[in-house]
Amino acid sequence: MTLSLFAASLIATLLPTKTCARPNSQSASTHVIPVLGVLTPNWHGFGTSLAWWGCEAGGSSLESKYADLFFTNKTTTVTINGKRVSLPGLHLNIVRYNIGGTGRQGDFPGVTEYYNGGVSPTAAGLEWSKLVEGYWVNGISNDSVNWDWSRDSNQRSMLKAAVSRGGVNVVEFFSNAPMWWMTTQKSSLGGNLTEDAFTQYPQYIATVVNHAIKDWKINVTSVSILNEPSSGWWNYPEITQEGDNVPNKTDKVTLMKNLRTQLNAFNLTNVKVSGSEENNADVAYANLDGVLPIVEQFNVHGYQNNNNARGKLNMAVGNIPLWMSEYGDADNRGINMATAILNDMNVMQASAWVYWQVLERQVWGMLYASNFGSTPTDPARAVITDITSKYFVFAQFTRFIRPGDEILNSGHSNVVLAHTPRTKKYKFVVVSYSTSRTVTLNLSGIPKSLPKNVTLTYTNTDGSVLFGKFNSVINNKKIVFLASKNSVYSVEI
């Protein structure tokens, strides 16, 4: 559901807090008795990758607005199709910055860069924002003259805007592909690594991280050099974005080991090496050989809904922090995303959860922008044209479950339960699916005095209510409420 279909209800439900109408019918019930055992002792947080949308929105007239929307808890007013709408900030604390591998014509004298089978990205019909500029402009040498730190200015500007908001405490750098000249096809769009690249590529990534820490004053906490390396679809000249196949397990391990060595050479021993960023838990489990002894954070993508694979991966990874580092889908309601978050937190016991592109032209984004501009300096780029209920569903998780929380066993697969040790607050997020139902939250095991009333925040994924609120009485240590079908409810006690 998008704004163009529910503008009136959106504006109505985003007015200051009031008692909202509750469902008046039911056909099922959910009784939640928390077990309270700790699943994840230290929740790292929720986040997003910059990459394409960071290139498009960074440096634009809306950069500050997006930084507020995504990285603070402030209510921010935006204009969508002529209507002024106030939105709750997502309050994300994790940001992932994409180290690019694309160059410019003439960077490497005598060597031609190729894009999608051609020498011109425009002629090949490629989107400029998916060709993220890299900094080591040619392979003549590692001398400073062959580096250009002015590149990728838009995404870098968006990164600094996000960090400046004060709520971002985790910054991960990641790479989808090496510099184009490190591949046999002379392309970052699916080129295969040259023999020298197994040394040059980690050197490049570590140098960028070091520069970001020393010159940009960005506290980089971890770095990843692989991106879905075993999936086999980053095949030049068939792809329209940066990517690199590394199917050989030994090669993957070599790249990560060399990255650790290069980081240590810069005395960046506190920057974690993360990996291996496989497409889903099943593929990650099948490609663990040699990976776990190297990584200090295990990253996996969420493009498969397989709880058996999630559970196996969780057991295999053990005490290493496990991140769901990339997820995206085309369901603009947000109910599929809510399911993924439930399963990743309860079954895979992830320590962090990162959405791929919060801003997109359409389909996968939470906010839509139809005009991302024809060039990086187009003044009309990144203007919001629509908003999805997925944005509010994400907020139901991100604004309640916060960094440093313990994730507890809620006792129910459709519920996430978090606890903040410092404040002794308990936070429930409940997802209701195909039927409306009576939900009972049994608080008898909560080791604290309970208030008489609580306020629940909820979103119906059909767009009829977005971040609405209503009050509920705690009676006999229970919260009982009627939940609409395909909806998400959050409460803090």
N, C-alpha and C positions, 0 to 999 in steps of 0.2 A: 504494500500500500504506500502510495506516495502523496506528497502535499497537494498536487493538482487534483486529487480525488477527495481530499478531506481537509481542505484549507480552513473551513469554518470550524470543524471540530478541533483542529489543531490549535487554533487561536483560543478557543474556549477552554480547552483543557490545560493550557499553559498559563492561565491567569493565576494570581496568587492563591495559595493553598485554601482549599475549601472542602467541604464534605461532598464527595462525588457519589452518584447513584451506584448501587451495587447490583449484581445480577439478582434476578427475582425467580430463578428456577434452577433446578439441579437434577442430575441424573446419575451422579457418582459421588464417591467420597474419598478423601485422602487423609489418613491419620499418620502424623509424623511424630515418632518417639525417638528423639536424638540418642544415639549411642555414646557420643561425645569423645570417642577415641580419636587421637590426632592422626590425620592422614598426611598433612603437609605442615611441618612445624614453623616454616617461615615463608609466607606468601610474598613473592617478589613484586607482583603487580600485574596490571593490564597495560597494553601499549599498542602502538601501530608502527609500521614501517613507513618511512618517508618515500624514498625512491621517486617514482613517477609523479605522484601528487605533490611531493615536496619540490620537485623541479618546476611544476606548473604553478603552484601557489606561492612558493618562496619568492620574495622580492616584489610581489604584486601588491596592489592597494589593499588587498584583503588578507595579507599575511598575518597581521596582528589579530584580526578577527578569528582566523582559523586557530592561531595559537591559543587564544582564550577559549574557544569552543572545545578543542580537543585536550588541552593540557591544564585547565583550571576547573574549579567547580563553580565558577561564576555563571550567573544567568546572562547570556549574551544575546543581543538583538541583531538579527540579520534581516535583509530584505530579499524576499523570494517572490519573483514574478509580481513585483510592485507592492507586496504585502509585507509589513514589518512583523516579524515573529520572534518571540523570546524563547531561547532554547537553553536547557540545562547543560552546563559544561560536563564533558565526559570525565575529566580529572584523571587522565592517563598519566602514569608516572614512568613508563618505559617508552623510549624512542629508539628506533633502529635506522641508522644512516647507511645508505647504499654507496659503497666505493665503486665507481664506474670504471669501464674499460674502453670507452669510445674516444676517438681522437678527432682531429680536424684535418682537412685536406692540406697537405704540405708539411705536416708535422715531422715526417721521417723522410728526408731527402732520398729519392730513388726507390722508396717502398710505398706501394699503394694500399690503402685501407679499403676493405670490401664490406658492403652492407647487403645482406640478403641477395647475394649474387651480382650486385652492381657496385659501381664506385660512387654513386650519389644516393644518399638516404632519401632525398626528396623524390628522385625519379623512381626509387623502389617503393614509394608510398609509405614510408615508415614515419611513425610519430616521434618527433624530436625528443619528447620527454621520456621515452623508453630507451633512448640512447644516452645513458648517463655518462657524462664526460669524466675521463680519468686524468691523473696528474702527471704521470711519468710519460711524457709525450713521445719519446722515441727511445730505442734501445741502443743508441750509439754508445752511451756510457751512463753511469749513475751520477755524473757530475750535475751540480745544481742547475746548470744552463739547460739541461734536458728535462727539467721539471717546471711545471707552470701551476702555481698555487692559486691562480685567479680563476681556474676552471670550476665548473659546477657551482657557480655562485648562487643560483636560486635555491638549490636543495640545502646548501650550506647556510644560507640566510634563514631558511625555515627551521633548520636544526637549532641555530642560535636563538631564534624567537621562542621555540619550544622550551629550551633549557632556561631561558631568562625568566620564564613564568614562575620558577621556583619550586614547582612540584615534581619535575623530572629528576629522579635520583638514580636512574639506570639508563646508560647509553651503550647500546651495542652497535658496532660497525660490522657490516657484512658485505660480501662480494658475490655477485652472480656470475662474473666472468673476469678473466685477466685482462690486462691491456691488450688491445687488438693485435699488436705486433709480437705478442708472446705465443701466438697460435700459428699452426702450419698454413691455415687458410687466410691469415692476416685479417681476421675478423673476430670481434667479441660476440658475434651472433652465431654461436655454435661451432667456433673453430676449435680444433684439437690442440692441446698443449704441445709445444716443442720440448725437446729434451732440456734445454736451458731454462725453460719456464718453471721447472720444479724447484729451482733456486730463485729465479727472478720474481716469480709471482708472490711467494711469501715475503720476499724482501720488499716488494711494492706495497703490500698490505700493511706490513709492520711500519714502514716509513710514513704512510699516511696516518696511521694511528699515533705515531710519535709526534708528527707535526700538529695533529689536532689537539693533543694534550698540551704541547709546549707553546704553540702559536695561537691556536683558536681558544685555548683555555677551556676545552671540553674534557670533562672527566670520563673518559672511555673506560667502561668496566669489563667489556668482553668483545671478542672479535671472531667472526666466522668466515672461512675462506671457501666453503663449498655451498652449493645450492642444488638440491635434488640431483646429486651426481650420478646415481645409479639408474635413473628413470629412462634414460636413452632417448629423450625427445629433443635435446638441444643439438639439432643436426643442421649444420650449414649446408645449403643456403635456404633451409625450409622454415626458419623461425624469424619472427619480427621483433624480438627483444633479446637482451643479452642473456647468454646461457653457456654452459660448458659441461660436457659429459666427462665424468671421471669414473668409469665403471669398474676399473681394476682396484681391488681392495688395497693392494700394496701402494698404489699411487695415491689413494686418498690419505692413507696413514703418513706417507712421505710428505705430502703437502702440509698436513697439520703439525707434524714434527718439526718441519723446517720453519713453519710460522712461529712455533714456540721458541725455537732457537733465535730467530730474527728479533722477536720481541725482547728476549733476554739480552740481546746485544745492545738494545736501547735502554736497558735497565728497567724494562716494563714488566717486571715479574708479577705485579699485581693485576695485570690485564689478563683475564681468563681466555683460553682458547676454547671456543664452543664448536659443536658440530654434532652430527654430520649433515643435518638439514635434509634428510630424506623426505620424500613426498608424503609418506604416511607411516604409521607405527609398524605395519606389517613389513614394509621394505626396510625400515630402520632395524628391526629385529633381525632380519636376514643378513644384514651387512654390518654386524657389530664387531667382526673380527679385527682386533688390533686398535679399535677406536677408543674403548673405555679407558685404557691406561693413559691416553693422551689428553682427552678433553677434561676440563674442569667444570663444564656445563654441557649437558646433552640436549641439543636442539632437534626437534622433529616438527614436520608440517602436518596439518590436520585434514588432508584431502581424502579421507576414508572414514566411514563410520563403522568401526570394528572393535567392539569392546574386548573381545578375546585378545586381539593384537595389542590393545592398550594395556591390558593387565600383564601380558607377557613382557612387554617392554619395560613397564614399571618395575617388575621383579628383577629383570636383567640389569637395569641401570643402577639399582641399589641406592646408595646414599648420595650419588652425584645429582646435583640439581637438574631437574628435567623440565625443559621449557617446551610449550607448544608455541613455536616461534613464528608460525605463519598459518593463517586460515582465511579463507574467503569463500563466498558462495553467491549465487544469483537470486536467492530468496529475499526479496526486499521487505518481507514481513518481519524476519528475524527469528522465527520459531526454529528453523534448522540450526541457526547459529547458537541459540539458547541450548538446544540439545547437545551440540558439540561442546559447549562450555561445561555443562553438567557432567558429561562423560569424561572430559579431559581432567576435570578437577576431582571427581569422585572415584573414577576407575584408574586412569593413568596417573593420578595424583601429581599433576603438573605443578610447578612452582611459579609459573608465569603463563600468560595467555596474550598473544599478539595478533591483532587483525591486520591483514595485508594492506589494503588501501581504503581508508575511511572516506576519502574523496575520490570520485570517479566520474567519468562521463555518464555512465549508467551501469546497470546490472549489479556489479559487485560493491559499489560504493554505498556508504550510509548517507552521505550527502552527494547530490549530483551537480555537476557543472557542465553544461552543454558546450561551452566555449572555453577550451583550454588554450586557445591561441595558436596561431600558425608559427610563431617564433617565441624564443624564451623572453623577449622583451615586449611582446604584444601587451599593451595596457589593458585590454579588455579580457584578459585570460582569468580563468578560475572563478567566474561569477556563479554563485549558487542558483540553480534553477529548480531544484526539487529536494525533498527530504523524505527519507523512508522511516517506517516504524522501527526498522532495525536499529536506527540510531538510539531510540529510546529504550529498546530492549537491552542494548549494550550498556546504557546508563544504569539500568536496573542492577547490573552487576558491578560496574566500575565505580559507582559513587558510594556503594555500600561496603564492598569487600576491598580492604585497603592494604597497602604494603606493611609487612610485619605481622599481619594477622596469622593465626593458626587456622588451618582448614580442618574441621572436625567431621566425624562420621555423623551425618544427619539422620541416618536410619532409613532414608528413602532415596531412590535413584533420581527422583524429580526435584530434589531439594539440595541446595548447597548451604552449608552452615559454617560461618566463620566466627572467630573469637579474637578480640583485641585484648591481649594480656594487660596492657598498660591501663586501659579504661574499664576493663572487665565488661565490655559490650559484646553482645551476641547478635549476629546478623544472619537472617534467613533470606534466601532467594528461592522462590517456589515457582515452578513452571507447570501450568495447567494445559492439557492438550485438547483432544477432540471433543470433549464434553464438559459442560459446566459442572462444578462439583463443590461440595462442602469440604473445606480444608480445616483440619484441626492440628494446631501446633501444640504438642504436649510439652510444657516447660517444667514439669515436676523434677527433672534431673538437672536443671540449671542451678548451679551453686551460687545464687545471689538473690537478694530481695527483689521482688518484681514490682513494677509500677501498676497502677490501676488501669491505665489506658495506654495504648500505643497507636502510632500513625502508620498506616501501610501506604506504600507508593506502588502504583500498578500501571501497566501498559497492556492494552488489547492490541494484538498484532493486526487486526483488521483496521486499525486507525481510529476507532471510535472513542478511545480514551488513551491519552499519551501522557505518561507521568502524572496521572491523577492521584489524588490522596483521599483517604477516608480513615476515620477513627474506629478502633475496636477495643472493647473491654476485655481485660484479662480476668477470667472467671474460673475458679478452681484450678489455677495454674495452667490454663489453656487459652489459646487464641483461636476462635472459630470464625471463619468468614466464608462467604460464597465467592467462588472464583469463576470467572467467565472462561469459556473454552478458548484455547490458543492465546493465553495471556501469561504475564509474568508479574509476580508480586514480591516486594522487598520490604523487610521490616527490621528495625534495630531495637534491641531491648537492653 
